Amino acid sequence: AYFDKYGATEEQLGWVAVNGRRHAAHNPNAIYRKPITIDDYLDARMISTPLRLFDCDSHIDGSTAILLSHKDLAKDLRNPPIEIEAMGMSMGAFGEGLHTGDFTMTPAEKCGDMLWNRTDLTPGDVDCAQIYDGFSIHVWLWLEAVRLCGRGEAAAFIAGGERTAIDGELPLNTGGGQLSAGRFHGYGHTHEACSQLWGRGGDRQVPGAKTCMAVNGGYGYGAVLLKRD
């Protein structure tokens, strides 16, 4: 439905996977670190049209931990505190699942509305974004749901990879995302967001990152805007 409504192409979808693998090459914890090209993507076997092999994330064994604390206590911890600037959550109706209406929208749009209504920041203040990528198409839908792209603009925004590069307009899935680093759902994206805000990204570090968004979902949707002073 998205392809038909907005004229998106399979090659544009492939840039989601290519972008993630490019960043995963600099993430020692990623399971797939070898860069791929658009030709590699298009030559991969079809799983379910239009999704190819590289459009699907990978199940892994792993763990991460997130410590939540009052900010008055966090200042004494070893790691510099990262603040939750705003968050949003939403859930589709039972049986509605990932999509609503004409299948180019998701209940995540309610999640995006809730988040931005709780902060004076704007999408232009986001220095990097860690976007749920269980399947590559979710990245398009999420970028639009949380207002980081206009409706129907996400495919063109990612295509070519310049705007989502580490030094681009919106560095995207800087650790490789679930497509390349493995499926941790929101935990992996939150870990990468914190790593960026702490300046621990190594060769994939976004210069001067102070605000990062992490999102996840699924049948339940969540988005958080994290910042460091």
Buried (B, 14 or more C-beta within 10 A) or exposed (E): EBBEEBEBEBBBBBBBBBBBBBBBBBBEBBBBBEEBEBEBBEEBEEEEEBBBEBBBBEEEEEEEEEEEEEEEEBEEEEEEBBBEBBBBBBBBEEEEEBBBEEEBBBBBBBBBBBBBEBBEBEBEBBBBBBBBBBBBBBBBBBBBBBBBBEEBBBBBBBBBBEBBBBEBEBBBBBBBBBBBBBBBBBBBBBBBBBBBBBBEBEEBBBEEBBBBBBBBBBEBBBBBBBBBE
